[in-house]
Amino acid sequence: MPSPAARTALDLTAGLPVADLEDFYRDLHRHPELSLQEHRTAAKLAERLTKAGYETAEGIGGTGVAGVLRNGEGPTVLLRADMDALPVHEETGLPYASSTPGVMHACGHDLHVTWLAGAAAALAAGRDTWSGTLLVVGQPAEETGQGAQGMITDGLYERFPRPDVLLGQHAAPGPVGFYAHSPGLIMSASTDIDIVVHGRGGHGSRPETTVDPVVTAAYLVTRLQTVVSREIAARESAVLTVGRIEAGTRHNIIPSEARIALNLRTQSDEVRERMIAAIRRIAAGEALAAGCPREPEVTVGATFPVTTNDADTDRRIAAVHEEVLGAGTVLDFGPVMGSEDFPHLAHGGIPYSYWFVTTTPADVWDAAPGTDLMEKFLAVPSNHSPHFAPDPSTVAPGVRTLVSGALAYLT
């Protein structure tokens, strides 16, 4: 027999305005906004929250939105969606593709906002079935790691009730109909590092009078590939990516500096610090070997924390999800190397559950090369791809996951 939370969730989402929500999703997709520029998206979400009866505030932490619905005694549950898009040129060919050149919802945050709006409306309409306080948050700037902390710093938990539990979810590649939970570590930490290699510029015809930072940067990029393969134990998970190299202005000018941008993904502070130390050592060594006039600058930039679910909280949410969405729909594929700033909302140690909703359209999944799950998973467009296009059919299930998760505490 389904639990009270599952029964109530099914009742409250039985009559979802699916067509309206799908239109809302397509509209958000068509009008993406970069981090801390989500003015239109925030206004659209706030409008729906206000209409549903929430006490709503905008401009928190820049462009953040929060709405609270107080409904008697009980716990306070926070539901969160991030709102920002990416500087990606869309290549999906969708009829509702981005109308903003060079900007795209390539990570599914438009779907997240739609899920949140639908869940907020359903829970407000069914408030006679539950008791407690619901806090819904439209968060800006997840992609830059600024949004969650920005809302906390701007007094989110002073202006609204401090939650007892946080719930969040993310669109992911994979055949539609699965919900990935991990009762513990689920996402990795991310660290950006910038390196400036200083050389001595000059004419391309007289390289002997220069110290070429481009050549040094090339050696450095190659040597950095050994950090994970030769300095991190095989049992540890880590990724080092060189995302950008910049140097020079013309074909025949040897520049005076080269810039390299790195990103690290780690699942422990120890591995992170070991990698940073190795990067500093390798950068200094290559510069010395090349005869650079000064040591390279190595700057540690934006950092995302690890996302570690509270085990009891996540098991509780996973159990109600399986009741609502069906046996076999909930799985645990362990931690991934992606990162999130969602844990910043857990300020002071609030327990949370964060999970994934698979969203690859059936025709795209079926057409992907390969015969097993992993081969297809690697072949379909993933988050941040210019071809990433979640199936709108996941709108209703994504609302149900949030509604049932909230009701696991409010019923």
N, C-alpha and C positions, 0 to 999 in steps of 0.2 A: 504494500500500500504506500503511495507517495507520501512524503512528509508534508506537514502543513505549509511549509515554505514553497515546496514544489507545486502543490495543488493551487495555492494562491497565485503563484507566478503564471501558471498556465491559464488561470481564469483571467488575470489582468491583461495578458497579452493575446488572448483569443481574438480580440477584435481590433488589433493594431491597424492604424491607417497606413498600410504598407505602401500604397501608391503615393501618398503624400510624402512619406519618409524617403522613398526612392527618388522622388523629384527633388527633395531637399538635398539629398546626397549628390545628385547630378549638378545641382546649382553650385554647391560648395566646390565640387571638383572643377567646374568651369571657371571659378573665380578664386584661384589659390593666392595666398598671401605669405610672404616670407616672415621669418621670426621677428617678433615685436612689431610687425606691421599688420597684424590680423584684425584690423578695425572692422571690416565688413563682416567677417566670420563671427567675431565676438558679438556684434550687434544682432546678427541673425539668431544666434544662440540665446542671447539675453531676451530677445523678443518672444521666443518660444517659452522660455522659463517664466517670464512675467505672465504670459497668457495662461500658463498652467497653474498659476497661483503662488509662485515662489517669490520670496523677498529677494530681489536681485540687485547686484552691484557690478559695475564695470570699471575698467581701468586699474585693476589690482595687479601690481607688479608690471605695469605698462599697459598691456591689453587683455589681461586676464578677466574672466567672468566667474562669478560665484552666485549661486542661488540656494536659499535655505527654505525648507518646508518643515515647520515645527508641528508635530502631530501627537502630542501627549507624551507620557512617560515612556522611557526606553532609551536604548543606545543611540549614538549619533554615527551614521554611516556616511562616508565620503565616496562619491563616484567621480572619477576623473577622466577627461578626454583632452588630448593635446590638439592644437589647432593649426600649427604652422605647416607650410609647404616647403619645397626645396628649390634651389636654383638649378633645375633640370629642364631641358627642352623636351616636351612630351612627344612621344612617337607611337602612341597607342592607336591612333586612327579612330578613336571613339567619337561618336556624334556630339558628345558633351565634353570633349577634350578642352584643356586649358585655353582660355582666351587671352592669357597674359604671356607674352613671349618670354621664354627662358625660365618660367616658373611653373612648377607642377606639383600636384599632390602625389608624389612618387612614393610616399610611405604609408598612405592610408589614413592620415589624420582627418580627412574629410569624412571618412566612414566612421571614425571614432566619435566625431562630433554628432553625427547622425544617430549613432547608437545611444549616446548620452541624452540627446533631445527626446528620442522616443521613449527611453526608460523613465526619464523625469516626468514626462506626460502621463505614462501608464501608471506610475506609482502615485502621482497626484490624483488621478481620476479614481484610484482604488484606495484612497487613504482610510476608508472605513474598515479596511481589512488588516491594517497594521498600526503599530504604535512606536513612536520614537521620533528622531530628527534625521532628515535627509539633507545632506550638503552636496550639491553637484558643482563641479569645477571645470570650467573650460580654460585650460592652461596654455599660455603662449610659449614660444621659444624652447620647445623640447629639443629641437635639432641642434641648437647651440648650447644647450645645458644651462640656460639662464632662467628659464621660465618658472620652474617649481620653486627654486630658492628665492627668486624675485617676489613671488606671491607671499611666501612665508615672511620675508624681510619687510614686505609692505603691510604686514599685520593681518594676514588671512585669518589666523586663529584668534586674533583679538577682536576682529570685526564680526566673525561668525563662530559658532560653537566649535570647540576642539573635538575632532572625531575620535571615536573609540576604535574604528577600523577603517582601512583604506582599501578600495577595490579599483582595479584598472585592467584594461585589456588592450591587445594590439593585433591588427591585421597581419597575417603572415601567409607566405606561399604554402601550398598544399591543397589536396582535394577538399572541396567544400564539405563541411559537416563534422569537423573535428575541433577539439578544444584541448589545448596542451597546458597541463599544470605540472609544476615541480614543487614539492613541499620543502623548499630550501633554496639554494642558489639556482636562479633561472636565467639571469643575464650578467654579463661581465662588466668590469670597469673599463673605461676608455680614457686615454690620456693623449693629448696633442703635444707634440714637441716640434719646435722650429730651430733649425740650424742655419747659421750664416757662416759661410766659408770666405775668409778674406784672402785675396790674392793681390797681384800687382798687374794692373791693366796695361795694354799697349796695342801696337799695330799687329794685325794678323800675320804680316809678312816677317815679323821679327819676334817670334815666340821666345827666343833666347834671352830677351830683355825683360820678360814678364814672369810672373808666377801664375799659371792658368788655374783659376778656381773651378772652372768647368771640369777639367780633368780630375782634380781632387774630389769634386762632388761625385763624379762618376765612380771613382774608386770607393768612395764612402758609401754610396748606395749599394754597391756590390757587397762590400764587407758587412754592412748592416744585416744582410740576409743570414749571416752566421749567428746572430744573437740568439734567435730562437732555436736554430738547428744545432748549435754547438755549446750554448751557455745555459739553456733551460732544460731541466730534466724531462725525459719523454713522458713521464706521468703527469706533468703540468700542462695546462692549456694556455697558449699565448699566441698572439698574432702581432707582427710588425709590418705596417704598410707604409711605403713611401707614396704619398698622395700627390705631391707637387714638387717640381724642380723649376726654378726660375733663374735665368742668368742672361746677360748680354742684351744688346740693342740692335746690332748689325752683324752681317756675315763676317766682316773683316776686322772686327774689334774684339780683342780679348778683354773681357770685363774685369773689374776689380773685385767683384764678389759674386757668389752664387748662393741661392737660398733653397733649402730643402725643408719640406713639411712632412712630418711623420705622424702616424697614429698607432698607438699601442692598445691591445686588448688583453686584459689579464683577469685572473680570478682570485688573486691574493695580493696583499700589499707587498709581501716578500718578493714575489716574482716581478712586480712592477718596479720596485726599487732596484732590483738586480739589473733589469733591462735598462733603466735610465742610467745607471752607473756604467754599463757597457757602452751605451751610446756616447756618453761623454768621453770615455776612454778611447773609443775608436775614432771619434771625430778629432780629438787632440792628436792622436797618433798619425792619422792620414795628413793632417795639416803640417805636422812636424816633418814627415817624410817628404812632403812636397816643397818644403822651404817657405811656407806661407809667412808673411811678415808679422802676423799676430795670430793668437789662438782663436779658434772658432767660437762663436757665441752659441750656446745651447740653452734654449728657453723652454721650460715646461709650461704649457698653456692650459686650456680648458680640460677639466677632468670630470668624468661621470663616475659615480660610485657603482659598486656591485649591487645588483637587485637580488635580494635574498628574502623569499617568502617566509612568513611565519608558518611553520609546519602545520600546526593545528588549524590556523585560519584557512590555509590553502586546502587542506583536506576537507574541511567543512564546505567550502565553496565548490570544490570538485565534485563532492557527493551530490549536492543539489543540482549541479549542472548535468550530471549523468541521469538524474531522475527526470529532468525537464527535457533534455535533448535526446535521450535514449541510451540504452546500454551499448557500450563499445565506442561511444563518441569521445570520451575523455581519455587522454593518453599522457604519458610522461616520457618525453624524449630527452630529458636532462637539460642542463644549462647550455645556452647558446652564446656565441661571442659578441652578439649585438649588445648595445648599452642603452640606458634610460636614465632620465633625471627624476623619475617618479619617486625613488626613495627619499629625496629631499622633502617631500610632503610628509614623510614619517617623522618629522621633527620631534625629537624627544623620545623616540622609540615606539611610535604607534605601530601596532601589527598590521600587516597588509597581505593581500593576495593579488598577484598579477599573473595573467595568463594570455595565451594566444588563441586567435580564431582563424582557422584556415579559410582562404578566400579565392583560390585559383578557380576560374570558371571550368566547368567539366570539359568543354571542347578543347580548351588550351591544355588541360592536364592529359586528356586522352591522346592528343596529338604530339605530346612531348616524347622525344626519343628515349629509349630504354625500356626495360621490362620489369625492373623492381622499383620500389618506392624511392630509394635514394637517388637512383639515376634520373628519375623524373623530377624529383625535388630540385636537383641541381640544374635541370634544363629549363624549368619554367621561370618566367620573369619574377624576380624577387624585389623586395623593398629597395628603393633608391634607383631602380632601373627605369629608363624612359619608357619601357613597355609595361610597367606594373599597372595592372587594371583589375582590381578586386571585382568579384561578381556581385552585382546589386542584390542578388537573392540572399546574400548574407545579412542584409539589413535587419530582417525580422529575428533571426536567431541571435544576432549580436545584441539586440534589445533584450531578448529573453535571458541571456547570460547575466546582464547587469541587473535586471529586475529580480531574478531568482537569487543572485548573490546578495543583494540588499535585503531581501526578505528572509534570508537565512539568519539574519540578526534582528530584523524588525518585527517578525511574526511571533 
